[in-house]
């Protein structure tokens, strides 16, 4: 039973997982940057880099899913947390789409062009998501 001065959290949030959320958010951002590097390597240095690009992309889908799940677990259904959770889910969906575009781009240039566009979009949304995640805990100071 909560004491009179104690705040009871009814959102379902688990703030103890915030360091894990921050770590996964940074990891996903680094994977997106690595993807851009490997794509450039594949285009201009050695096509063998596309094998690593594909594997890292598949890993990124899993990390994006973990990011969305952690966002929900850490933040529950509260204010800024809701925006972070929604953005994390959008990033996961776009990352799934990115895999489909990557495989389709092998046979057609249109999906390949959308693959580049979507990758840039994922990077921008990931930067915004990271900024909001790293603001958590600082808003109440």
Secondary structure as GFF3:
##gff-version 3
##sequence-region A 1 141
A	DSSP	three_ten_helix	15	17	.	.	.	ID=ss1
A	DSSP	alpha_helix	18	44	.	.	.	ID=ss2
A	DSSP	alpha_helix	49	75	.	.	.	ID=ss3
A	DSSP	alpha_helix	79	104	.	.	.	ID=ss4
A	DSSP	alpha_helix	109	135	.	.	.	ID=ss5
###
